[in-house]
Amino acid sequence: MGHGASGGPMVKNLTGDARIVGVNSHRKADSNGNWVDNYMYSSEHGSQARSVYSAIR
């Protein structure tokens, strides 16, 4: 994934009990802005994020 993927869902257990656990956030880049690996990173949304979501629904 590249530009424009930010904010998209990070899904866990895609073939089983699929659930969104985070959102696409960033990739590692060098000082010239070139990607240094082929990974997209996200913080994992745990119980605190679920509590916030439930509170505002």
Secondary structure, DSSP 8 states (H G I E B T S, - for coil): --TT-TT-EEEE-TTSS-EEEEE--B--B-TTS-BSSS--B-----HHHHHHHHHH-
